[in-house]
Amino acid sequence: MTLPQVIALGGSLLRPEESQNRKTWFGKLRQLAIHIEGNSRKLGIVVGGGLPAREGIEVAKDFTSNPDKLDEVGIAATRLNATIIQQILLDIGCNVAPSIPQDTESAAEYFDRYNIVVMGGTNPGHTTDAVAVSLARDCRARDCVIATNVSHVYDKDPKTSDDATPFFEMTMNELIGITGTERLPPGESAVVDPIAVAIAAKHRINIAVLDGRDIDLVESALDGKEFHGTLVRS
């Protein structure tokens, strides 16, 4: 039996400033789902919260500083985004799980009946990167694709450092040296969530980091072809 594959779609891919390209992006995502299902493969899609999560957390910060409660706000946003993608795929007749799982164990069980499972966040302290890697663990997948709004893992932040150098391939220990393994504050992000990195290292799950604004890159990575991005070997 072919094991499911897992991708984490950063919530930034659904942000308003991407609206001009959003229709094309969603169209290609639907084509990808049809391609996966048409080849009798299975796909788990874990969707981030993006701008709605950050805005909600900022509002909630006026009333609570509890990081778990703030994370719950972000989790709600991820499930909203997941529902959007789920409904878009259901609309074209894909064999998609009819509800949004709230834990990775339930999501893994859905693959007994469905080709595609879409979900968002689960527990406070775990970003959707960590959820995706946890789902890969529970599905016994050896790889997880992290599709975000940057093209590679860099040795330093490319937004603030003009001399930042991209990695095309690296070890998990090298990635740990960049991200660490400590929990991020609510609403903050890294190229790969440190908790996700820790889970991947423990369970020897490879990570592919790529620019998810180009669905063709996601498809290449899932098909085992060369892709423009960073391959992190466990």
C-alpha positions as CSV (number, residue, x, y, z in Angstrom):
1,M,0.0,0.0,0.0
2,T,1.3,3.5,-0.9
3,L,1.8,5.6,2.2
4,P,0.2,9.1,2.3
5,Q,2.2,12.2,1.6
6,V,2.0,15.3,3.6
7,I,2.4,19.0,2.8
8,A,2.2,22.1,5.1
9,L,0.7,25.1,3.3
10,G,1.7,28.3,5.0
11,G,-1.2,30.6,5.8
12,S,0.7,33.4,4.0
13,L,-0.1,31.7,0.7
14,L,-3.8,32.8,1.3
15,R,-3.0,36.4,2.3
16,P,-4.9,39.3,0.7
17,E,-1.8,40.7,-1.0
18,E,-1.7,37.5,-3.0
19,S,-5.3,38.1,-4.3
20,Q,-4.3,38.7,-7.9
21,N,-2.7,35.3,-8.2
22,R,-5.1,33.5,-5.8
23,K,-7.5,32.2,-8.4
24,T,-4.6,30.7,-10.4
25,W,-3.0,29.3,-7.3
26,F,-6.2,27.6,-6.1
27,G,-6.8,26.3,-9.6
28,K,-3.3,24.6,-9.7
29,L,-3.9,23.3,-6.2
30,R,-7.0,21.6,-7.4
31,Q,-5.1,20.2,-10.4
32,L,-2.5,18.8,-8.0
33,A,-5.3,17.1,-5.9
34,I,-6.7,15.6,-9.0
35,H,-3.2,14.4,-10.1
36,I,-2.6,12.8,-6.7
37,E,-6.0,11.1,-6.5
38,G,-5.9,10.0,-10.1
39,N,-2.8,8.1,-9.4
40,S,-4.4,6.4,-6.4
41,R,-2.1,8.3,-4.0
42,K,-3.1,10.0,-0.7
43,L,-2.3,13.5,0.5
44,G,-2.5,15.2,3.8
45,I,-2.7,19.0,3.6
46,V,-2.1,21.0,6.8
47,V,-3.0,24.7,6.4
48,G,-1.5,27.6,8.4
49,G,-3.4,30.6,9.8
50,G,-1.5,33.4,8.1
51,L,-2.8,37.0,8.5
52,P,-6.1,36.1,10.1
53,A,-4.3,34.3,12.9
54,R,-1.8,37.1,13.5
55,E,-4.6,39.7,13.5
56,G,-6.7,37.7,15.9
57,I,-3.8,37.1,18.2
58,E,-3.1,40.9,18.3
59,V,-6.6,41.6,19.3
60,A,-6.6,38.9,22.0
61,K,-3.3,40.3,23.4
62,D,-5.2,43.2,24.8
63,F,-7.1,40.9,27.1
64,T,-4.7,37.9,27.8
65,S,-1.0,37.2,27.8
66,N,-1.5,33.5,28.2
67,P,0.4,31.9,25.3
68,D,-1.9,28.9,25.2
69,K,-5.0,31.0,24.9
70,L,-3.4,33.1,22.2
71,D,-2.5,29.9,20.3
72,E,-6.1,28.8,20.5
73,V,-7.0,32.0,18.5
74,G,-4.4,31.1,15.9
75,I,-5.6,27.5,15.7
76,A,-9.1,28.7,15.0
77,A,-7.8,30.7,12.0
78,T,-5.9,27.6,10.7
79,R,-9.1,25.6,10.7
80,L,-11.0,28.3,8.9
81,N,-8.3,28.3,6.1
82,A,-8.4,24.5,6.1
83,T,-12.1,24.5,5.6
84,I,-11.7,26.8,2.6
85,I,-9.4,24.4,0.9
86,Q,-11.5,21.4,1.9
87,Q,-14.6,22.9,0.3
88,I,-12.8,23.9,-2.9
89,L,-11.6,20.3,-3.3
90,L,-15.0,18.8,-2.4
91,D,-16.6,21.1,-5.0
92,I,-14.7,19.3,-7.8
93,G,-15.5,15.9,-6.5
94,C,-12.3,14.9,-4.8
95,N,-12.4,12.1,-2.3
96,V,-11.8,14.5,0.7
97,A,-12.5,13.8,4.3
98,P,-15.8,15.6,5.2
99,S,-14.6,17.1,8.4
100,I,-11.5,18.9,9.7
101,P,-9.6,16.6,12.0
102,Q,-8.5,18.2,15.3
103,D,-5.6,15.8,15.9
104,T,-3.1,13.9,13.7
105,E,-4.2,10.5,14.9
106,S,-7.7,11.0,13.7
107,A,-6.4,12.5,10.4
108,A,-4.2,9.4,9.8
109,E,-7.3,7.2,10.3
110,Y,-9.2,9.1,7.7
111,F,-6.8,7.8,5.0
112,D,-8.5,4.4,5.3
113,R,-11.5,5.9,3.5
114,Y,-10.3,9.1,1.8
115,N,-7.6,10.1,-0.6
116,I,-7.2,13.7,0.8
117,V,-7.3,15.0,4.3
118,V,-7.2,18.7,5.1
119,M,-6.6,20.0,8.6
120,G,-5.3,23.0,10.5
121,G,-3.7,23.3,13.9
122,T,-4.2,21.0,16.9
123,N,-2.7,22.0,20.2
124,P,-1.2,25.2,21.7
125,G,2.5,25.3,21.2
126,H,2.4,23.4,17.9
127,T,2.5,25.4,14.6
128,T,1.0,23.8,11.5
129,D,4.6,22.9,10.5
130,A,4.7,20.7,13.6
131,V,1.3,19.3,12.9
132,A,2.3,18.4,9.3
133,V,5.5,16.6,10.6
134,S,3.4,14.9,13.3
135,L,0.9,13.7,10.6
136,A,3.8,12.4,8.5
137,R,4.9,10.5,11.6
138,D,1.5,9.0,12.2
139,C,1.1,8.1,8.6
140,R,4.6,6.5,8.6
141,A,5.6,8.9,5.8
142,R,9.4,9.5,5.4
143,D,9.1,13.0,4.0
144,C,7.1,16.2,4.6
145,V,6.9,19.2,2.3
146,I,6.9,22.7,3.9
147,A,5.4,25.1,1.4
148,T,5.9,28.6,2.5
149,N,6.5,32.1,1.0
150,V,10.3,31.8,0.8
151,S,12.3,29.7,-1.6
152,H,14.9,28.1,0.7
153,V,16.3,27.8,4.1
154,Y,19.0,30.5,4.5
155,D,22.0,30.8,6.8
156,K,20.5,34.1,8.0
157,D,17.3,36.0,7.5
158,P,17.2,37.2,3.8
159,K,14.8,39.9,4.7
160,T,17.4,41.7,6.8
161,S,20.7,40.4,5.4
162,D,21.6,41.0,1.8
163,D,24.4,38.4,2.1
164,A,22.1,35.6,3.2
165,T,23.1,32.3,1.5
166,P,20.5,29.6,0.6
167,F,21.0,26.0,1.3
168,F,20.0,23.5,-1.4
169,E,20.6,20.5,0.7
170,M,21.4,20.2,4.4
171,T,21.3,17.9,7.4
172,M,18.7,18.1,10.1
173,N,21.4,19.0,12.6
174,E,22.4,22.0,10.5
175,L,18.7,23.1,10.4
176,I,18.5,22.8,14.2
177,G,21.6,25.0,14.4
178,I,19.5,27.7,12.6
179,T,16.0,27.3,14.0
180,G,16.7,25.7,17.4
181,T,14.0,23.5,19.0
182,E,12.2,25.8,21.4
183,R,8.6,26.9,21.0
184,L,7.9,30.1,19.1
185,P,5.9,32.9,20.7
186,P,2.2,33.0,19.5
187,G,1.9,34.7,16.1
188,E,5.6,34.5,15.3
189,S,7.1,32.3,12.5
190,A,10.3,30.8,11.3
191,V,11.2,29.3,7.9
192,V,10.5,25.9,9.7
193,D,9.0,25.8,13.1
194,P,11.5,24.6,15.7
195,I,9.1,22.1,17.2
196,A,8.6,20.6,13.7
197,V,12.3,20.3,13.4
198,A,12.6,18.5,16.7
199,I,9.9,16.0,15.7
200,A,11.4,15.4,12.3
201,A,14.8,14.8,13.9
202,K,13.4,12.3,16.4
203,H,11.4,10.3,13.9
204,R,13.9,10.7,11.0
205,I,11.5,12.5,8.6
206,N,13.1,14.4,5.7
207,I,11.8,17.9,5.1
208,A,11.5,19.8,1.8
209,V,11.3,23.6,2.1
210,L,10.1,25.4,-1.0
211,D,8.1,28.4,-2.2
212,G,4.5,27.3,-2.1
213,R,3.3,30.2,-4.3
214,D,4.5,28.0,-7.2
215,I,2.3,24.8,-7.0
216,D,4.5,23.2,-9.7
217,L,7.3,23.1,-7.2
218,V,5.1,21.3,-4.7
219,E,4.1,18.8,-7.3
220,S,7.7,18.1,-8.2
221,A,8.6,17.5,-4.6
222,L,5.7,15.2,-4.1
223,D,6.5,13.3,-7.3
224,G,10.1,12.8,-6.1
225,K,11.5,15.0,-8.8
226,E,14.2,17.7,-8.5
227,F,12.7,21.0,-7.2
228,H,14.0,24.5,-6.5
229,G,14.2,24.7,-2.7
230,T,16.0,23.1,0.3
231,L,16.1,19.3,1.0
232,V,16.7,18.6,4.7
233,R,17.9,15.1,5.3
234,S,17.2,13.4,8.7
